[in-house]
């Protein structure tokens, strides 16, 4: 009798559960929904089922489509946007950065030394890397030298990079281990900075010369990389970032695959592998669009030049600050490999995304893309130039003509704007970060952070694009103000435009029926507040794949 009674209870419970199955619907109501769809730009409510958007409209309409099992989320008038997409990050490196030394806050040489000294005391015998220092923020704008840090790092190997990643400072111990002396020549596409009087290395290595040190630094373990990736994921969700387009290395890719398998990949990752290894993708028959909803391959990253801050961005004319140089073309440019690899990779359906900052580097890439169009079979290739930072006005229409995406980082403008003019003079800065001119010429403009070079927070990027107020507060009306854009344009550059740049505009990037339910809710309406206040706006909620993954 007891067994029969228990069985009847189980059957009754199962019947109740089947007649009222748990709902996987979420209704977001009473909000201001900016859809980024010009046909229906504003709405009040969004209904999500599983990981897809199934309705966008009024609160009253949504209420008619739900029942008691639907999870109801009242936005209370808050602004909802599509989940932010960052089109240029170094994601796992960002995780390592968050775990390691942070030299970016140093505003003087003494602060730089003090931060490094304290860190070295706690990490004796270990490599100290990362750091992200910025000498332009110091009272003396000169580059640091090894003598500044040798005294307290005699038994600790140090190689800390400038925030742009195009030069780094090594201490004497690291130089000795790498066998870099006054006789060591600078490699092609790089520079070993040497004291003009003694000829001895100062400790500063630029671009390809940095590889002389990197080659002797032990690789991170699988578990270290895994932990760094998790750290990056937890950081990104706080800022409403639901997709990133990442400069990905092989160990990073293995980590992302592991995270996806474990159900922990709460950010979509569009990978960009090193162009030097493109044949591995060709061999595996990988092309654009390959992968899953959360992890895709088929895009390549290359470098044409260096950076403005390191005076290695490649210009037609010499630098004002140092007339002995006009920057550095990367060795893969000078030896012809970038051209050959790009032509062959394009033939095999791989997307080209090439770093170009100086005006000559951008011109070179436009010429190369034109050659590829003329030489290769036609397909929807969606070329990209990463940074597109200094582009002569006569070259800007060519972006649209050739279908080249301008993948830019607006926060760099308000950072570089503090000191850029002394590097390249008043004439060339007129076409520096030309966002307005890009849009006026129908160029596809896409935004990213280049994290960790700049903060991953998209709201800071939007603030930078619409105000262009430099970090030193000396340009309250905007640095090169004629290049400011609207908040709506900036939001699109962080959402639907970036989805397009990854061939994914049909599945994400706007709040539309059928698209992935990646959403962000802000605590202020950036469409109506004073743009100067956008930098202080916070993310209240991040929704990824239909699930709430972050609440402030």
ABEGO torsion letter per residue (X at the ends): XAAAAAAAAAAAAAAAAAABBBBABBBBBGBBBBAGBAABABBABBBBBEABBABBEBAAAAAAABBAABBBBBAGGBBBBBBBBBABBBAAAAAAAAABBBAAABABAAAAAAAAAAAAAAABGBBBBEGGBBAAABABABBBBAAAAAAAAAABBBBBBBAAGABBBBBAAAAAAAGBBAABBBBBGBBBBBBAAAGBBAGBBBEAAAAAAAAABBBBBAAAAAAAAAAAAAAAAAAGBABBBBBBBAAAAAAAAAAAAAGABABBBBBBBBAAAAAAAAAAGBBBGBEBAABBBGBBBBBABBBAAAGABBBABBBAABAABAEBBBAAAAAGAAAAAAAAAAAAGBBBBBBBABAAAAAAAAAAAAAAAAABBBBBAGBBBBGGABBBAAAAAAAAAAGBBBBBBAAAAAAAAAAAAAAAEAAAAAABGBAAAAAAAGBBBBBBAGOAABBABAAAAAAAAAAGBBAAGABAAEBGAAABBBAAAAAAAABAAAAAAAGAAAABGBBBBGBBBBBBBBABBAAABBAAAAAABBBABBBBGGBBABBX
